[in-house]
Amino acid sequence: QVQLVESGGGLVQAGGSLRLSCATSGSIRVFNVMAWYRQAPGNQRELVAAITSVGNSVGNTNYADSVKGRFSISRDNAKNTVYLQMNSLKPEDSAVYYCNLKFSGLTYWGQGTQVTVSS
Protein backbone atom coordinates (compact mmCIF):
# COMPACT_ATOMS: atom_id res chain seq x y z
CA GLN A 1 0.00 0.00 0.00
CA VAL A 2 0.99 3.64 -0.50
CA GLN A 3 1.83 5.81 2.51
CA LEU A 4 2.59 9.54 2.76
CA VAL A 5 4.27 11.08 5.82
CA GLU A 6 4.68 14.85 6.22
CA SER A 7 7.29 16.57 8.36
CA GLY A 8 8.85 19.98 8.88
CA GLY A 9 5.94 21.92 10.33
CA GLY A 10 6.29 24.10 13.39
CA LEU A 11 6.03 27.58 14.85
CA VAL A 12 7.74 30.49 13.11
CA GLN A 13 7.53 34.27 13.24
CA ALA A 14 6.18 36.30 10.35
CA GLY A 15 8.82 36.73 7.66
CA GLY A 16 10.50 33.44 8.51
CA SER A 17 10.85 30.24 6.52
CA LEU A 18 9.98 26.56 6.79
CA ARG A 19 10.64 23.56 4.57
CA LEU A 20 8.04 20.80 4.51
CA SER A 21 8.80 17.26 3.35
CA CYS A 22 6.52 14.45 2.25
CA ALA A 23 8.06 11.00 2.09
CA THR A 24 6.21 8.30 0.17
CA SER A 25 6.42 4.52 0.20
CA GLY A 26 4.83 1.77 -1.84
CA SER A 27 4.35 1.23 -5.56
CA ILE A 28 3.77 4.47 -7.48
CA ARG A 29 3.20 4.73 -11.22
CA VAL A 30 5.74 6.68 -13.29
CA PHE A 31 3.18 9.37 -14.14
CA ASN A 32 1.75 11.07 -11.08
CA VAL A 33 0.87 14.41 -9.53
CA MET A 34 1.94 15.46 -6.05
CA ALA A 35 0.56 18.49 -4.31
CA TRP A 36 0.33 20.40 -1.06
CA TYR A 37 -3.03 21.47 0.35
CA ARG A 38 -3.79 23.40 3.51
CA GLN A 39 -6.77 23.88 5.78
CA ALA A 40 -7.24 26.37 8.60
CA PRO A 41 -9.99 26.05 11.23
CA GLY A 42 -13.33 27.15 9.79
CA ASN A 43 -11.95 27.32 6.26
CA GLN A 44 -12.15 25.01 3.26
CA ARG A 45 -9.17 22.99 2.18
CA GLU A 46 -7.28 24.78 -0.59
CA LEU A 47 -4.63 23.81 -3.10
CA VAL A 48 -1.28 25.46 -2.38
CA ALA A 49 1.06 23.98 -5.00
CA ALA A 50 1.29 21.00 -7.35
CA ILE A 51 3.98 19.31 -9.41
CA THR A 52 3.85 16.53 -12.00
CA SER A 53 6.29 13.69 -12.66
CA VAL A 54 6.85 11.52 -15.74
CA GLY A 55 9.52 8.96 -14.92
CA ASN A 56 12.55 10.96 -13.82
CA SER A 57 11.37 14.12 -15.58
CA VAL A 58 9.68 16.97 -13.74
CA GLY A 59 6.62 18.41 -15.40
CA ASN A 60 4.63 21.54 -14.73
CA THR A 61 4.27 23.32 -11.42
CA ASN A 62 1.45 25.59 -10.36
CA TYR A 63 0.70 27.70 -7.30
CA ALA A 64 -2.15 29.43 -5.59
CA ASP A 65 -2.08 33.18 -6.19
CA SER A 66 -1.67 33.79 -2.47
CA VAL A 67 1.71 32.00 -2.35
CA LYS A 68 3.27 32.81 -5.73
CA GLY A 69 6.75 34.24 -5.33
CA ARG A 70 7.01 32.99 -1.74
CA PHE A 71 6.57 29.20 -1.92
CA SER A 72 8.37 26.68 -4.11
CA ILE A 73 7.48 23.02 -4.69
CA SER A 74 10.06 20.44 -5.77
CA ARG A 75 10.50 16.68 -5.80
CA ASP A 76 13.19 14.03 -5.68
CA ASN A 77 11.87 11.01 -7.55
CA ALA A 78 14.81 8.82 -6.52
CA LYS A 79 13.77 9.32 -2.89
CA ASN A 80 10.03 9.51 -3.63
CA THR A 81 9.87 12.77 -1.70
CA VAL A 82 8.20 16.11 -2.40
CA TYR A 83 9.15 19.38 -0.70
CA LEU A 84 7.53 22.73 -0.07
CA GLN A 85 9.90 25.61 0.65
CA MET A 86 7.96 28.42 2.33
CA ASN A 87 9.53 31.87 2.60
CA SER A 88 8.25 35.23 3.81
CA LEU A 89 5.60 33.50 5.87
CA LYS A 90 2.52 35.42 6.97
CA PRO A 91 0.04 34.73 9.80
CA GLU A 92 -2.60 33.87 7.21
CA ASP A 93 -0.40 30.96 6.09
CA SER A 94 -1.14 29.21 9.40
CA ALA A 95 -2.90 25.91 8.72
CA VAL A 96 -2.53 22.16 8.64
CA TYR A 97 -0.64 21.28 5.48
CA TYR A 98 -1.45 18.00 3.74
CA CYS A 99 0.54 16.09 1.15
CA ASN A 100 -1.48 14.65 -1.74
CA LEU A 101 -0.64 12.06 -4.40
CA LYS A 102 -2.68 11.10 -7.46
CA PHE A 103 -2.03 8.42 -10.06
CA SER A 104 -4.11 6.00 -12.13
CA GLY A 105 -7.30 7.55 -10.80
CA LEU A 106 -6.31 6.93 -7.16
CA THR A 107 -5.82 9.54 -4.45
CA TYR A 108 -3.71 9.35 -1.29
CA TRP A 109 -3.39 11.77 1.63
CA GLY A 110 -0.89 12.25 4.42
CA GLN A 111 -1.91 12.93 8.01
CA GLY A 112 -0.90 16.59 7.86
CA THR A 113 1.63 18.81 9.59
CA GLN A 114 0.81 21.98 11.53
CA VAL A 115 2.29 25.31 10.46
CA THR A 116 1.78 28.28 12.77
CA VAL A 117 3.02 31.76 11.90
CA SER A 118 2.99 34.37 14.65
CA SER A 119 2.81 38.11 14.04
Secondary structure, 3 states (H helix, E strand, C coil): CCEEEEECCEEEECCCCEEEEEEEECCCCCEEEEEEEEECCCCCCEEEEEEEEECCEEEEEEECCCCCCCEEEEEECCCCEEEEEECCCCHHHCEEEEEEEEECCEEEECCCEEEEEEC
